[in-house]
Each structure stands twice: as C-alpha cells, then as structure tokens.
Amino acid sequence: MKNKTFANQRIGVFGKGGSGKSTVTVLLARALRQSGYPVVVLDADSTNAGIHQALGFEKPPVSLMDFFGGPVFTGGRVSCPVDDPTLLPDATIDINSIPRQYYAADNNGLFLLQLGKIGDKGPGAGCDGPIAKITRDLRVQGAGPQAATLIDVKAGLEDSARGVITSMDWIITVVDPTVAAIQIAADIQTLIARIRAGELPATFHLESPELKALANRLYREARIKGAFALLNKIRDERMESFVSQKLEQQGVSIIGAIYEGPAIASAWLEGKPLEGVKEEKDMMDALKRLERMVKETAPLETAP
C-alpha cells in the first residue's frame, strides 16, 4: 500500500493565544479522518481546556504527565528540556499496551491523549517545561496503519524555544487577523530556516559538556521540513486579502482560510462537538492544498 502524504508524520499546530489553535486542530483531525487517516491528537496546551468535548469525547483522558511520573517540581522525573535536554525515558508508547484511562478513542480511528495541565499542580509548580519535553519526545504507536499525529501546542513561541519544534515534521501556524498572529507566523518561518541552516541552540546555561552536545545533536537531527499559515476567524474577502498579503511579504506560505461563523463559538461555550459546521469545508480545502504544497516542497539538505 502506497504511503499517504501524512502517514507517520507529526503536524504541530502553533499560534498566538486566541487565534483558534484548538479549533483548527479539531477541524483538521476530522478532515484527516475523512481522508482516510487514523489520527492521534496530542493535547499539549498546558492551560486550555475542552478539546475532548470538541472532538466528541465525554471526558478527557488522564494526563500522560502522571503516566510518566510527574514533573520534577513535585518530585517526579519529567524535567524541562531547556535545563535538561536528555530524552524522556520510555517515550514511545503503544496505544494498545497502556492503561485505558490514558487515552480516549472512538470507533472511527480517532485518538486523544492529554500531555498535561498546570492548573492543578499547586503554588510554585506551574512551569510547563516538563509538558514541552513530553511533547518533544512522545511517539505513539498502535493507532493503525498510516496514522497522522496532530499536536495542539501551547500558545506563543515559548515551546519553540524549548526544542519542541525539532520533533515536528510540519507546522501549521494559525493566523487570526491581528498583527501579533502575523508576526508569530513570520518568526516561526525564520526559526525553521535557521535550524535548517545548522544554527544550534543556546547552551551557555548548561554546565555539562555532555548536555551541551546532546542539545546540539537534537537540533542537528531536527526533522522539521517546513511551516504553513492557515488564516482563521476571517470575516470577508477583503480581510483575507489583507492578511494574506502581509504573510506573503514575510515569505510565509498560506494553505487556506477559515471564515468565521457563530457555530464554532457556540460549540466551545456549550461543550459540544465541532461537527457539521460549515468551516469543515474550508478545512478540507486547506488540507488538500497542504497536501499539494507538501508534495511540491523540495527536500532540504541538513547541515553537516
């Protein structure tokens, strides 16, 4: 069987707070399912809630932070990748071998895993660096042949600085009609170019030569291939044209636009699944364009 475009690929969904990352993740998961992919959704947003309901699950799975032993701040073994770039032990898991409470699944090939939330960790334990390490290192097997993984990443660029970006194959930056969202898309584009050019991470804070060498190796072996922008919360063609022009001036490739409708906001407010909404067509069009653009993307040489 010929491999589908996103089989065994990791797609990270990035963007500023409020841009609609979780909405895009849910719509994209549904579009990928309609295109024949088993889909694993990783909820890596440390503060946002409700994606399980938007995907049609009654309750969220138990956090994988608990599965991996908890964060170092509370005596656990999951550390922040900035301070400790070592790989998370046993980070490859089989969906058929872990306890059922750690994932949600339907009968149509959709899986959800929650990596961790910081709201319940107590005073002084609110850093989400350990969640970033799980995001960077986790690999999920057993979801089915040619499964695609979608990762709803924390808002902003902080996790990019933590090395999360190195473990993605592709990035979709969600751009709502704001200057800040356009700038984040441009910054991610620049960051990927610098990584692909062989620029190494800042390691002056690491005292161990071994840790410095490991951090450098992770960047040299980064699997990231490229990033694309998806416009969201667009109200009319004039707005779409304006935002598209600003992104194109920054060299950011655009896969499509999702026009704003009232059904999305109502579903999030009422805790209902995002299904049967008109935005699903916009997302399917964007996915088809993304597949075409990925196929046209020339392989980039990795720096020695």
N, C-alpha and C positions, 0 to 999 in steps of 0.2 A: 504494500500500500504506500502510495506516494505521500510524503510528509506534507501536512498543511503548513501554511506560512508561519503560524504562531505556535506550532506544536513544540512543547517543551521549552517555550520562551517565557521570560518574565517581563511583564509590562508594568512599569511604575507610573502611577497617576499622581502628579505633583501640581502645586498651585498655591496661591495665597489663600488665607483664611476667608471663607465665604464665597469663594469662586465657584463652588459646586463640585468639588473633587469626588465626594461620595456619590452624588447623583450620577456623575459620569461613570464612575466605577460600576454602579448597578446597571445602568443602561448598556454599558459596554459588555458586561458579563452576559446580559440577556442576548445581545447581538451576536456574541461569540457562540453562545449555545445554539442559536438559530442557524449559525453557520456550520454546526456540526462538531464543535469543540467541547470536550469536557472542560469545565472551568473551575479553578481553585481561586477563591478570593481571600486575600490576606488583609485583614483589618489592622493596619499598622499605625492608625491615627490614635495617639495616646489619650486624646481628650474627647473626640467626637463620639456620639452615641446614636444608635438607631439603624445602622446599616443592615442588621439582621432582619429587622422588620421590612425594610425597603426591598430586601431580597426574598421576602416571603417566609422567613423563619419565625417561629413563635417566640423563641428566646435565644440569647447569644450563647455561644459555646463558652466553656470555662477557658480562662486565659492561658495561653501557652507559656506565659511568664511563670505561672505556677507549675506547669509541666516540666520546665527546665530548672526549677529550684528557686525561683525568686531573684530579685535584684540584689546586688552587693550591699546596697544601702540598708537593707533589712536582714542582712546575714546570709543572703543567697549567693549563688555562684555566677549570675549573669552580670557582667561588667559593662562599662561604657566603652565603645570601640575607640574613642579618642584617647582615653587614658590607658586602655589595654586592648590593642588591636588583635590579640590572639583569637583564633576561631572558636566559636561556640561548640563545645563537645557534643557529639551525637545530634548534630543539627539537621541531618537527613532523616526524615520520619516517613513511615508508611501509614497511609490513612487507614489501612486495614489492620494495623497492629497496635495502634494507640487506643487508650480508653475512649469510649464513645462520647464522653462529656466534653472532649476537647475539640470537637468539630460538629458542624451542622451540615446536613446533606439532604437533598431531595431525591426524587426518583428519576430525575432527568439529567444527571451528571453535573450538578452544581454543588460546590462545597464551600463552606465558610470556616475560616479559622481566625480567632482573635488573638493578636500577639500580646496585648497588654494595655491596661489603662492606669493612669497615675492618680486618679481621683480618690482611690481607696487606700493609698499607701501611707497616709499619715504625714505629720509635720516632718520636714527635712528629707523626705524620701520621694519628692515629686519630680526629680530629674528623669527624663525619659530616654537617656542614653542607652540603658540596657535594652529597651524595646527596639532601638535602632540596630543593636547588634543582632537580635533575633531576625529583624527584617533583612539585614545584610546576609546572614548565613543560612537561614532556613531553606530547606528544599523538601518539597512534598511529593512523595511517590504514591502510586496505587490509585490515583484518581481516574485512570483509564488511559487508553492509547491516545497520543497526540493532545494531551491536556495542555491548556494555556493557564498561566498564573497571572492574576491581576493583583496589584498591591496598592491599596489606598494609603498613601504616605502622609505623615504629619504635614500640616500647612507650613509654607515658607521654605527656606533653603537650609535650615539647620541640619536636617538629616543628610543632605547632600555633602555637607562638610564632614559628617561623621563616616563617610565612605559608603553609605547605602547605595549611592548611585553606581558604584563599581560593579555591583552584582545584578544590575538590570540589563536586559537586552535592549529594550526600547523604553523611552519615556514619552508620556503624553502630558503636556502642561496645559492645565485648564485655565483659560483666559477669559475672565469676565470683563466688561467694558470699564476698566479702570487703568490708570497709569501704572499702579503697583503691579497688577497682574501682567501687563505687557513687559515690564522690567524684569520680573521673575523669569518669564519665558526666555528673554534675551540672556539673562545671567546663566540659566541652565545650558543654553546653547554654547555660550562661551566656556563654561566649565567643562563640558564634554570635549570641546575642541582642545582644551589644554591637557586634559587627561589623555586623549588620543595622541597628542603630540609628545607625550612622555613626561609631562610635568609631574613631579612627585609631591606627596602631601607634606604639610608642616609637621616636623617631628622633633623640634628643639625641646619640647617639654618631656620627651621620653628619654630617660637616663640609660636604659638598657640598649646596647648596640643590637641585640637580637630583636627587640621590639621595633626599633627603627628599621631594620632590614625587612621585617615582616610587613610593616605598614607600607614600605616602598614596593614590596613584591605584590601586595594586593592591588596597588594602583597600576603596576606594570601589566598585571594579568587581568585588568578590568575587561569585562565582557560587553560594556556599553557600546552600542552601534550608532545610536542617533536619537534625536528628540523631535517631536512634532507638537504643534499647538492645536488645541480644539477650542474654538470660541464657544462660550456659554452665556446664558441669560441675555441673548441678543433680542432686541425688540423690533428692529426693522432693517431693511437692506442698507440704508444709509449708515447705521451704526456698524453693521457687519463690514461694509466697505472701509470705514474709517479705521476700525481696529485691525483689519487685515492689512491695510496699507502701513500702519505703524509697525506691525510684526515683520512684514516683508522688508521694510527698511533696515531691520535688525538681522536680516538673514534667517528668519525663523519660518520653517515650512508649516503650512496650515492644512489640516485634514478635513476641516468642515466647521459647521456652526450649528449650535442647538438653540432654537428660538424659544424664548421664554413663554411659558403658559401657566395658568393657575393650578393645574392638576398636580404639578410637582410639589409646590409648596404645601398644598393641602395634604398630600400623602405623607410628607415628613411630619407635619403637625399632628396628624391623626394616627401615625404609626402604621400606615397601610403599605402594602407592596407597591412598588413602582412598576406597574404593568398596565398595558392597554392605554398608555398615554401617547399623544401624538409625537412626542420627542423621540420615540423609539425609531421612527423612520429617519429622522435626522441622524441618529446614531448609526443606523445600519448603512446609510450613505457614507458617513465618515469612516466606518470600518472598511468598506470596500475601497475607498480612496487610500486609506492607510495601507492596506494590503498591496495595492499597486505601487505606492511610493516606497514601501519596504523592499519590494522585489527590484525596484529600479535603483536602490541605494547601492552604490559601488562599494565593495569591501574595502575597508580602510586598513592600511598597514599599521601594525602595532610597533611602537618604537622599541628598539633593542634595549 
